[in-house]
Amino acid sequence: MLSVPGSSLRSTFEAALVLQRAGDADAALERYELFLQAARSFGTQVPPESFAEVLVNMGTIHAKRGDVSRAKQLFSEALDAREMGTAHLNLALLELSAASRGGGMPPSALSRARGHCERAIALNDDDNAVVGARRVLRDIERSKTS
């Protein structure tokens, strides 16, 4: 089924994207898992960018479901494969979300979130991630003055 790294992996990824955008998170996760299994079997023939994008998309699904631990793990794995502004921004948002649920904003969570935002901006690989990171940094600064 997924015997050719190029077109078969691409179609699996695209199918997962369509399912994710249509709101079928379970089916999208299944397709993403298929992609990862097949891509890992091809080893170095599959570029790290492909892994990173899939891992970020999977992390996004888990974050929306409230599985913060799994989402953080996936975003971190994505960053191991390739630096991505989106993964950094998502980790910043998860840091802030977890801290706010704990009843306050510990300086350590703010510092980690700030670091992720600064990295997303420095990477400048995704306009949405840069805009989002700048917005989060402004919010962090506002929270320090209130």
C-alpha positions as CSV (number, residue, x, y, z in Angstrom):
1,M,0.0,0.0,0.0
2,L,2.6,2.6,1.0
3,S,5.6,1.1,-0.9
4,V,6.8,4.2,-2.6
5,P,8.2,7.1,-0.6
6,G,7.0,9.9,-3.0
7,S,3.5,9.7,-4.2
8,S,2.0,7.2,-1.7
9,L,3.3,9.1,1.3
10,R,2.2,12.3,-0.2
11,S,-1.3,11.0,-0.8
12,T,-1.5,9.6,2.7
13,F,-0.5,13.0,4.2
14,E,-2.9,14.9,2.0
15,A,-5.8,12.5,2.9
16,A,-5.0,13.1,6.6
17,L,-5.0,16.9,6.1
18,V,-8.4,16.7,4.4
19,L,-9.8,14.5,7.2
20,Q,-8.4,16.9,9.8
21,R,-9.9,19.9,8.2
22,A,-13.2,18.2,7.8
23,G,-13.2,17.5,11.6
24,D,-12.6,13.8,11.5
25,A,-9.7,13.8,14.0
26,D,-9.7,10.1,14.6
27,A,-9.4,9.2,10.9
28,A,-6.8,11.9,10.4
29,L,-4.7,10.5,13.3
30,E,-4.9,7.1,11.7
31,R,-3.6,8.4,8.4
32,Y,-0.9,10.4,10.1
33,E,0.2,7.2,12.0
34,L,0.2,5.3,8.7
35,F,2.4,8.0,7.2
36,L,4.8,7.9,10.1
37,Q,5.1,4.1,10.0
38,A,5.7,4.0,6.3
39,A,8.1,7.0,6.4
40,R,10.2,5.5,9.2
41,S,10.5,2.3,7.2
42,F,12.0,4.3,4.3
43,G,14.6,5.8,6.7
44,T,16.7,8.6,5.2
45,Q,14.7,8.7,2.0
46,V,12.0,10.8,3.7
47,P,13.0,14.4,4.6
48,P,12.7,15.5,8.3
49,E,10.4,18.3,7.2
50,S,7.8,15.7,6.4
51,F,8.0,14.1,9.8
52,A,7.9,17.5,11.5
53,E,4.7,18.7,9.7
54,V,2.9,15.4,10.5
55,L,3.9,15.6,14.1
56,V,2.7,19.2,14.5
57,N,-0.6,18.3,12.9
58,M,-1.0,15.3,15.3
59,G,0.0,17.5,18.2
60,T,-2.7,20.1,17.2
61,I,-5.4,17.4,17.3
62,H,-4.3,16.2,20.7
63,A,-4.1,19.8,22.0
64,K,-7.7,20.5,20.9
65,R,-8.8,17.3,22.7
66,G,-7.2,18.5,25.9
67,D,-4.4,15.9,25.9
68,V,-1.7,18.5,26.7
69,S,1.0,15.9,27.6
70,R,0.7,14.1,24.3
71,A,0.5,17.4,22.3
72,K,3.7,18.6,24.0
73,Q,5.4,15.4,23.2
74,L,4.5,15.5,19.6
75,F,5.5,19.2,19.2
76,S,8.8,18.4,20.8
77,E,9.4,15.5,18.5
78,A,8.6,17.8,15.6
79,L,11.3,20.1,16.8
80,D,13.7,17.2,17.0
81,A,13.0,16.5,13.3
82,R,13.1,20.2,12.2
83,E,12.8,23.6,13.8
84,M,9.4,25.0,13.0
85,G,7.8,28.2,14.2
86,T,4.4,26.6,14.4
87,A,5.7,23.9,16.9
88,H,7.4,26.6,19.0
89,L,4.2,28.7,19.0
90,N,2.1,25.8,20.0
91,L,4.4,24.9,22.8
92,A,4.3,28.5,24.1
93,L,0.5,28.4,24.0
94,L,0.4,25.1,25.9
95,E,2.8,26.5,28.5
96,L,0.6,29.5,29.1
97,S,-2.6,27.4,29.1
98,A,-1.2,24.9,31.7
99,A,0.1,27.7,33.9
100,S,-3.2,29.6,33.8
101,R,-5.2,26.5,34.8
102,G,-2.9,26.2,37.8
103,G,-4.2,29.5,39.2
104,G,-1.4,31.8,38.2
105,M,1.5,32.5,35.8
106,P,4.7,31.2,37.3
107,P,7.8,33.0,35.9
108,S,9.2,29.7,34.7
109,A,6.1,29.1,32.4
110,L,6.3,32.7,31.2
111,S,10.0,32.3,30.5
112,R,9.5,29.0,28.5
113,A,6.6,30.5,26.6
114,R,8.7,33.7,25.8
115,G,11.6,31.5,24.6
116,H,9.4,29.5,22.3
117,C,7.8,32.7,20.9
118,E,11.2,34.3,20.3
119,R,12.4,31.2,18.5
120,A,9.3,31.1,16.3
121,I,9.9,34.8,15.3
122,A,13.6,34.2,14.7
123,L,12.9,31.2,12.5
124,N,10.5,33.3,10.4
125,D,9.4,30.2,8.5
126,D,5.6,30.7,8.8
127,D,3.8,34.1,8.7
128,N,1.0,32.9,11.0
129,A,3.5,31.5,13.5
130,V,5.4,34.9,13.6
131,V,2.2,36.9,14.0
132,G,0.9,34.5,16.7
133,A,4.2,34.6,18.5
134,R,4.3,38.4,18.5
135,R,0.8,38.5,19.8
136,V,1.6,36.0,22.6
137,L,4.7,38.1,23.5
138,R,2.6,41.2,23.8
139,D,0.2,39.3,26.0
140,I,3.0,38.1,28.2
141,E,4.3,41.7,28.6
142,R,0.8,43.0,29.4
143,S,0.4,40.3,32.1
144,K,3.6,41.4,33.8
145,T,2.3,45.0,34.1
146,S,-1.2,44.1,35.4
